[in-house]
């Protein structure tokens, strides 16, 4: 009796430090062979076909479990349990030896992978912390923070060693510390000395001493002048932001805001400083999206959200985002010039008008693009919010495709479904005209389609 060969372990494709001349793939094949050999031997002594089949299925299940559990490092305990079950259900020395050999090699490979991961993580954390003593601007902290990003979102499971778990915990603390240090550099370089001292004092009082000695933080506090910058010759952040009347103003506004040395007094707290940082980030993202649009790149809907420090900043961001959307939506939606936004038309009103027009004309492709844009923007409530509405237009689109492909009977079925799925979603006359044309040109297919629709809906 020949068992289905399980797929080789997925993790074996990754490079590992081999502690044994034999690989897990080879060990698995040996276990397969030993199990198959004993299964075939035992099967010859089982006269009942049902019992023979049951024994073979159990063998396949055990090997399948071993394959499944071995593909993930987090399943090491379950792999051991599956190998124990193999030992309990098979009696030959060959099977027992092969099972223990696989257990040993799999453990060696997991340990080698974990050791390599620990080494990589430790090096990344050290590199990130070393940057604290050399960084002079907020930009200097971007690369160290980015180097930790691939670890921050990595899932941690209980089967890894305590040492690696502790390394991941430290890495997360380092990531938080680096962000706070970046905020400190931004505050200091912008002349907001009160905020800079406040951020450092916060770091000196929490559990950061194992990351950076408290004495170094206190020494850094001593270097920061007390009070705020008194340079009144430079415009404030508020004054700079309010210069952005159009999208073409953004490059210069973003540049000035980045170089501003006198962010206003309302940035004297960490929270308000973060809000000014969010304002700068929002304007930079809008500027980048507009630059890509003008360069002819595929348009993307760029939405920015945040808490801004002043009403003027919030209004400026909202106005520029609306200008950007009204500029890129015609290309994003593949509109003809006549379908563009009207003067003083808002984004929501523009999309609602296109939505209604596409329904009236039965332009399912345009409607789908418009509804996707409305979903992304989270605009006003619209018909596309209902799943039944989507289903109706999906059936209508399918019917059009089937009609184009000459599948007239199926087109009739789909048109009927479009009418039934959501009352009022599609203009009745639009579908009625389609059905009438099919009935006139293809009467037999039309009749067959109606019968098929009635048959499927009467169940």
Secondary structure as GFF3:
##gff-version 3
##sequence-region A 1 459
A	DSSP	three_ten_helix	10	13	.	.	.	ID=ss1
A	DSSP	alpha_helix	24	43	.	.	.	ID=ss2
A	DSSP	alpha_helix	49	70	.	.	.	ID=ss3
A	DSSP	three_ten_helix	73	75	.	.	.	ID=ss4
A	DSSP	alpha_helix	76	89	.	.	.	ID=ss5
A	DSSP	alpha_helix	93	134	.	.	.	ID=ss6
A	DSSP	alpha_helix	140	152	.	.	.	ID=ss7
A	DSSP	alpha_helix	162	189	.	.	.	ID=ss8
A	DSSP	alpha_helix	193	205	.	.	.	ID=ss9
A	DSSP	alpha_helix	214	223	.	.	.	ID=ss10
A	DSSP	alpha_helix	237	241	.	.	.	ID=ss11
A	DSSP	three_ten_helix	247	249	.	.	.	ID=ss12
A	DSSP	alpha_helix	250	259	.	.	.	ID=ss13
A	DSSP	three_ten_helix	265	267	.	.	.	ID=ss14
A	DSSP	alpha_helix	270	294	.	.	.	ID=ss15
A	DSSP	alpha_helix	311	332	.	.	.	ID=ss16
A	DSSP	three_ten_helix	337	339	.	.	.	ID=ss17
A	DSSP	alpha_helix	347	361	.	.	.	ID=ss18
A	DSSP	alpha_helix	364	377	.	.	.	ID=ss19
A	DSSP	three_ten_helix	383	385	.	.	.	ID=ss20
A	DSSP	alpha_helix	387	404	.	.	.	ID=ss21
A	DSSP	alpha_helix	408	421	.	.	.	ID=ss22
A	DSSP	alpha_helix	428	441	.	.	.	ID=ss23
A	DSSP	alpha_helix	443	457	.	.	.	ID=ss24
###
